[in-house]
């Protein structure tokens, strides 16, 4: 039995299945927001330190803030109609 991979059939199967497309897009947007959220977090903390505030944030607190910022950034990707 010879297996043959056809790129056209693979592309058509991805186009036919919009559920797979939306899952991949959702995961990609969340991954992008996970990368952007620490940048936003450290910008906010840096501005606060520049203003004279001193923060001591534990690893657990920064993890929770990181996830909440990622969710907030992901929600901001949604098109408002």
N, C-alpha and C positions, 0 to 999 in steps of 0.2 A: 504494500500500500504506500503510495507516494503522496506526501502532503505538499500542497502548494499554497503559498500565501499570496493572496491577491489584494494589493493595496486599495484598488477601487472598491472591492466588496467591503473591505474594512471601513473605508470612508463612508460608503453608503449606509452601512449598519450604524455608524455613529450618527449620521444625519437622521436616519429613521427613528432612532431612539433619543428623543429630546430629554428624557429623564436622565440619561447618562450625561448628556451635555450640561444640564443644569447642576448636577452633582459636582462635576469637574469644575465648573465655573464657581460654584459656591466654595469649594475647597480652596481654589486658587485665590479668591478674594479674601478668605479668612487667613490664608498664609501670608498674603501681602499685608493685611492689617496686623498680623503678629510681628512682622518685621518693622512696620512703621510705628507701632505703639511704644516701644522702648525709646525711640528717638523723641517722640512727643513727651514722654515721661521725663526724660533727662533734660529737655529744654525747659519744662515747667519747673523742675527742681533747681536747675541752674539759674533761672530768673529769680526764684525765691531766695537762693543763696546770695545772689548779687544784690538783692534788696535788703539783705541783712538777717534773714531768717536762717535758723539752723535746724535741719531735720535729721533725725536718726530713724531711718526706716529699716525694719528687719526684712529678712529674705521673704518671709511669708506675706508681709504687707505689700512688698514690691511685686510679688507674684500675682496677688489679687488685683492690684492696680493695673498691672500689665494686661491681664486677661480682660478686665473691664474696659480698658482703653481699646483693646483689640475689638471687642464687641461693638463699642461706640463707633470706631472707625469703619467697621463692616457695615453697620447700619447706615452710615453716611454715604456708602456707595449706592444705596438703593435710589432709583430714580423716583422723584416725587412728581406725580402727575396732577 
